[in-house]
Amino acid sequence: MENILILGAGLMQKPAIIAGKKLGFHTVVADGNPAAVCVALADEFKPIDLKDKENLASLGRELQKRGGLVAVFTAGTDFSASVAYVAEKCGLPGHSYESALNASIKTRMRTCFRKAGVPSPVFREVTEVAENEVENVMEYPLVVKPVDNMGARGCRMIRSSREFIPAAKAAVENSKTHCAILEDYMCGPEYSIDAIVYDGTMTVTGFADRHIYFPPYFIETGHTMPTACDSFMYRELISTFALGVKSLGLTRGAVKADIKYTGKGPMIGEIAARLSGGYMSGWTYPYASDCNLTEQAMLVACGRKPGYLENYRKELPFMPPETCQGVTAPFRLFDLPCIRTSAERAWISIPGTVREITGLENAVNVPYVMDVLPRSTDGSTVVFPRNNVEKCGNIISAASSRLEAVEAAEKAVRCITIRLEGKNQETDRFLAGLCGDSEAGFPPSAYVLDDRTRQQFELFCGTAQDIPSDAATLPLIPACLRNAAESGIKDWNYSTIPQTLERFDRLCPLHGKISGAYFWRSLLRGGIQGVLYAADNR
């Protein structure tokens, strides 16, 4: 039986392992973590660090000798360069190793964009942080990120010179090579696009709206597919993506872009030489399109024709941005459109230690919900996320309408409650509203009040009565919060103030007397987790 080598045994690689088996290959999976969640799913597992390209190449040559090696593949990892290296050493189809490095190291990527005139931010490299660098910095706001990491680890906005040194140091520390990139902040809606490139064509296989919150960090609380952007923006963004792919030298395989539409038109954040993570390529796009994208990308990696793509895709016009007028199309462009909507939404937590998680079974039973994917369990240490790997779980829905899909995902998140253990210093700090000197406004409050309501609330807290033992709290909403409660404002887990209080009354009907000021402050700051913690620490 022919072998396929898959790099990574995490959850994001599950669709690849399944696709390899479905295509009739012997799946050989490599990962440095022998306890990774999909190890047992592989036909054969090799405990090799994915940075160790020489040992991976040796494995590839060994597989060629015993049954043959048809492809090297990954999805949702940092290691597309390792994939390209092994494929190149084994004479297999795929992006060249040099082009994969272009798509892996952000300084190389930005240099390629700049040379080809592809719209992207002005940048500079940061390898050593010193106080005098602040004096020569570009105009704020800026973004700093490691040159070689993903998941928004070490990535954040810099809004002032006060934030520069701590942010730059964190980015350098999160880099495998101790190098970061500093660039202009791009203001505008953000999109994630997957595509497959081969034989001079580029087929779009997923175009999603990304929902990014919580500055100065960039936390993706979910994505919705297909995009709601208009057709002109859609074609212009795809054409810009194609120019970026060409500038990096990527010619055969999966490609993925994070891209914004700014006041100056499309600007590329980054391009990767792989399928996207974040549940997009393996979950939301297949639900939205009926296309097994991982399988189609795997066929291309094997040097074969992706039949489903070729049978159902539609050709797109090349529409470069104004800054690239006169440039010819680098690829023949196609699109495989969605036929329904799929929405992914994350649930997050305030800092602390998980006492229990409830409501998962209720989330599973919400109509149109396809997957409930927890990342934390009882006893886990949780934080308010500063990157996209610190979220507590994800919901994926699919429905015939955008409204149904979005409402289902958000309703499912609302079902889930993470109750924290009491007497925790980090939880106390959060509920007290303490922020770091270089993180003004972070972490945010669950419910943000306007200035007038905030002033009224502070006056109320000075004389607030205690919450009586075992009393229902929904009828006790203070007058100063009624407008906010009726306005429908929601916290980061999609609950309004009345919904949060109703859930508290259901989950905690028996409780002791609680300080009124502490209870209502905990509500505004921490939502359902805040009021449950207040009851448990009265």
N, C-alpha and C positions, 0 to 999 in steps of 0.2 A: 504493500500500500504506500502511495506517495505521502510524504511528510509536508506539513506546513509549520513553520516556526512562528509562534506568536509571542511577542514581548509584552509581559505584564500579566499578572494573575489576579488583579483587582476586579471590583465589580464592573468598571467601565470596559473590561476586556471580555466579559461574559458573552455578549453578542458575537464577538469574533470567534471564540471557542466553539460556540454553537453553530455558527456559519461554517466553520472549517469542517466540522463533523457532517453537517448536512451536505456539503459538497463532496464528501467521501474521502477526506484526507485524514491522515493520522496526525492529531494535534499535539505538537510538542510545545510546551509552554515554559518560558523562562522568567524567573523573577528572583530578586534577592531575598524576598520574604517567603520562607516556606510555609508560613501560616496565612498567606493571602487567601481571600475568600473563595477564589475560583480554582485553587490548586486541585481539588478533588474532581473538578469537571474535566480536566485535561486527560488525554490518553497517556501522556507522559510528561513529567515535570522535571525541570532542571533548575537547581538553586544557583543561579548566576546573576550577579549584580548587572543591571541593565546598562550601567556606564562602562562595563568591561567588554568593549567591542571586540577585542582580540579573542577572548574566550568564547564569545557568542559566534564569531566567525569560525572558530574551530568546531563548534557544535554544528554550524551550518554545513561545513565540509564533511563532517562525520555523517550527517543525515543524507547528504548527496550520495554517499557510498552505500548506505543501507536503505534502498527503496526510492531514493531521489528526494529532492527538495523543490517544491513548486513555487514557494513564495516565503517572504518574511513580512510580518504584518504587526501593526499595533493600532490602537485607538485610545485616545484620552490619556496618553502618557507624555512625558517630556522627552522620549527617546526615539523620535523619528530619525535622528542622525544615526543612531545605532542600527536601526532597521536598514537605512540606506547603505551603511558601511558593509553590513553582512551581505546584503543583496548584491552589492558591487563586487565583493570578494568572491562570491559564489556564481557570478555571471547571470544573475536573475534580473528580470524587469524591475523598474522602479525609478524613483527620483535619484539623481546622482548624489554621492556623498557630499560634494561641495555645495550643491543647491540645498540639501537638507541642513547643512550647517548655516547657510544663509537664513534659513527659516527657523533656526533654533537659537541663534545668538543675536539679540536685538540690536546690538551695535552694527553688526554685519548687515542685518536686515535693513536698518535705516540708511546705511551707506548705499546699498543697492537701490533703494527707493530714490534717494537723492540723485544718484548718477543718472537714473532713467527718467527723472522728472515726475515720479509718481507722488501724488499728494500725501504727505505725512508730516508729523510735527518736526520742528527744529529741535535738535538734540545735542547733547554732549555726554561723554563718558565720565563716570565717577568711579575711581578706583581707590582713592584715599581721601577721607573727609578731614578737612582742616577748617579752622575758624575763618581764615582769610578767603575761603572759597565763596562765602556769603557775599562778600563785597563785589564779586564779579559775576554774580548769578544772573540768569536771564530774568525777564519780567514775570512776576507772580500773576496768577497761580501757575504752578509747575506740577509735573508728575514725576515721581522717581520710582523705578522698579528694577529688580535684578535682571541682568541680561539673559539669564538662562533658567528661569523658573516659571511655573504656571500656577493657576488657582488663586491669583492675586496675592500670593505670599510676598510680603515685603513691599507691596505696591501701595502707594498712597499719594494724595494731593498735598502739595506744599503751598500754604496760603500766605506765609510771611517768613521773614528771615529767622524768626524765633523757632519755626518748625523745621528749618532746613537741616541742621546737623542731626537731630534725632531721626528724622525720616531717612536721610541719606545713609546713616549708619545701619539702620534696620534693613534697608535694601541691599547694601553690601553684604551684610551678615547672612541674608537669605539667598545669596548667589553661590553656586558651586565653585565659581572662579573668583569670588570676592570682587566682583565688578558690577556696577549698576549703570543705568542710563537715566539721564535727566532730560526731560523734554517739555515743550509747551503743552499746557492743558488744552484739550479739544472740547469745546462746548457744543453739545448737540445730542440728539437721540442716538442710541447705540444699537447696533445690529450684529448678529452672528450668522455667518454664511458658510455652509459646507458645499463643496463641489468635488467632482472627479475629473481629472485631466488625463487625456490619452489621445494619441493619434491626431494631434492638432486641434482637439476639441476640448471645451470645458463645459460641463453640465452641472448646473446648480441643483443641489440635492438637499435643500433646507435653507430657509431664510427666516430668521426669528427676530422678534423684538426682544431686547434684553432689558430687564428691569433692575437698575442699579441704584443703590441707596447708601446712606450713612457716611457722609464725608467726615473726615478727610480720606476714608477708605472707600473702596469700590466693591461693594458686596452685591452680588447678583442674587436677588431674592426670588428670581424665576425668569422664565422666558415663555413667550407665546408664539406659536407658529400656526399659520403663516403670518407674516408681518402685516401691519395695518398701514404701512407707508404707501404713498400713491405710486402709480405706475412709472411716472417719470423718474422719481427718486430711485425706485427699484432698479430700473435699467441702468441708471447712472452709477449707482453703487456697485452693481455687478460688473460693469465695464471697468470701473476703477480697480476692483478686486482682480480682474483678469490682467490688467496692466502690472499690478503688483506681483502676481504669480509669475508672469513672464520675466520681470526684472530679477527675480530670485533664481531663475533657471529651472523651475519645477516643470517637469514635462510628462510624468506618468505616475499617477497615484492620487490619493486623496489630498485635498488642500482645504484649509479652514481659515476664515478671516474674522477678526473683530474690527468693526469699521463704524465710523460715525458720520452723520450728515451735519456739517457745521455751517456757520454763516458763510464760509468760503466754498461750500460744496462738500463732496465726499472726502474724507481723510482716513487713511488706514492706520489702525492702532497696531495690529500685528497680523501676520500670516503664519500658519503652521503647516507642516508637510504631513498631515495626518487627519483622520477623522476627529471631530470635536468630542470633548468629554461633556460633563454637565448634563448627561442623559439625552442630549440632542440627537446625535447620530444613531444611537442604539435604541432609543425609546420614542421620543416625541415625533421625529420625522417619519419613522415607519408607521406610527399610529395615524399620522396626518395624511400619509400618502399611499399606504399599502405597499411601499417599496422597502424591501429588506436592503437598506443602504450598505450595511456591513458586508453582506454577501456580494453585492455588486462591486464594491471597492476591492474585495478580495479577488474577484475574477480578474480585475484589471491588474492587480499585483501579480497574478499568475500569468499575465501576458495573454489573457483571453478576452473575448468580447463580453461586455455586460449587457446581456440580451434585454433585460427588463428596461434598462435606461434607453436603449436604442429603439425599443418598440413604443415607448410612451412619452418621450421627451418632445419638447416643442422648441423651435429655433427662436432666438432672441436677437434683436438688433444691437449692434455695438454703439453705445452712446457715451463717449468719454466726457469727463468734466471739462469745463471751459478752459482750464489750465493745460489740458492735453488735446485741444482741438488740432486736427490735422494728423493725429497719430492713427495708424492703421490698426485694425483689430489683431491682437496677438493670437487669438484662438477663434474658432467658430463657436459661438455661444449658444447654449441650449438651457432649458429649464424643465424640470420634472415637477409640476405644480402639486400643491396639496389639494385634497378633496374634502377635508374636514379640518377642524382646529384641534390642536393638542396644546395643553398648558402645563407647565411645570412650575411648582411653587415650593419654596423651602419653608420649614419652620425653624425658629431660632429661640435661644434662651438668654436670660440674664445670667450673670456669673454665679457659680455655686456648684454643689454636688447633688446629683439627681437622687431623690428619695424614691420616686416612682413615676412611671409614665402611664397615663390612662387615655382612653379614647381611640387607640389605634384600630380596634375592631369596628368602631363607629365610622372612622374615616374610610376603611375598606368598603363599607356598605353604602357610601354616598354614590348615587347614580352618576355614571360617566367616569368614575375614578377607575383607573387602570392599574396603578401601582401605588403602594405605600411603602416607603423605603427609609426606615429609621437608621440613623447613624450613631445614636447614643442609647444607652441602656441604664437600668438601675445601677447606681454607684458611679456612673461616669462623672468626671469633672467637665463642666461646660463653661463656656465664656460667651460674652457678646462678640460676634465674629468680627475679626479684623482681616480675614481672608475667606476664600470660598470653601476651604476645607474644614472650617470651624462651625458650620451649620449643623443642626441636629437631625435633619431628615428632609425628605423630599416627597411630594405628591405629584403624580402625573395623571392627567385626565385627557379624555378625547371625546369630542361630540360634534354633531353636524353644524352647530353654530358657535361662534366665538364666545358669545355671552354664556352659553351653557357650559362650555369647557372651562372658562375662567371662574365662573361661580362655583362649579363643582370642586375645582382645585382649592379655592379659598375656603369653601365650606369644610372640606376635609381637614385642612390645616387647623381650622377653628375647633374641630372636634378634639384635638390632641392637647393634653395638658401635661407639662413637665413640672412636677412638684418637687421643690428643693428641700434638702435637709436644713434644719434650723441652725442658728448660731454659727454662721459662716462669715468670716471677715470680708471676703470678696463680695458676697451678696449685700452685706451691710454697706460697704463702700458704694456700690452701685445705687442702692436705694437712697443713699444720702446725696446722690447727684455729684459725686466727686469726679473730676476730670483731670487728666494729666496736663502739665503746662504746655506741651506741644500738641495737644489733642482737643483744643477748645470745642465744646459742644458735643464731644464724643465720650462715652456712649450716649445716644439720644434718649429722651424719655418716650415711653410708650404713647402717651397722648400729649400733644403740644398745644398749649393754650395761647390765645392772643394776649397782648400785654394787659389789656383792661381786665380780662377774666383772671389772669394770673394775679394781679393786684388784689382783686376781690377774694380770690382763693386764699392768699396769704393772710388777709384780714380774718377770714373765716377760721383758719387754722388756729388763730390766737385764742379763740373761744369755743372751739369745736367740742361737742359732747362726745363721750365715749360711745362706742358701739356696744349695746347691751349683750349679755351672754345669750347665745343661740338666736339672736335677732336676724331676720332677713335684711339684707343690706340694700336691695334694689329700691324699696320704698323710701330709703333714707338719703337718697342723692341730695346733697346740699343745693340750695337755690343758685349759688354761684356757678354750679357745674351743669345746671339743667340745659342751658343753651348748647353747651358743648356735647352733652349727652344726646340731645335731639338733633344735632347737626349731622350725626352719622360718622364723625371722625373715627378712624380705625387705628389700632396698634399694628405692630409689625407682623402679627399673626392673624390679622384681618377681623378682629373683634371690636365692636363698638363698646362704649362704656356700659350701656345697659346689658349687652350680651355678656360682658365680663362679670358684672355683678350677679346676673342670673346664674352663670356657671358657678360662681363662688357659693351662692346659696344652695345650689344642688350638690356640690362636692363637699361643702363644709357646713352642713346645717347645724351641727353642734359645735360650738366654740365658746371660749371664755370671753370675758369683757375685753374689748380692744380699744386702745387709745384712738380717738376719732381722728386727730391730726395725723397720727402715724398711719392709720388705715388709708385715709384718702390720699396722703402723699405717696404711699406705696402703690396705690391704684394708678395714679398718673405716671409714676416713674416706671413701674414694672408690670402693669397689666395684671392678668390673672395670677402670674407667679408672685407678683408683689403683694397682693392681698392675701394669698394663701400663706406666704412667708410671715406676713404681719400677724395672722391668726395663730400660726404655729409658734410665734415668738412674742406673744402678747405680754 
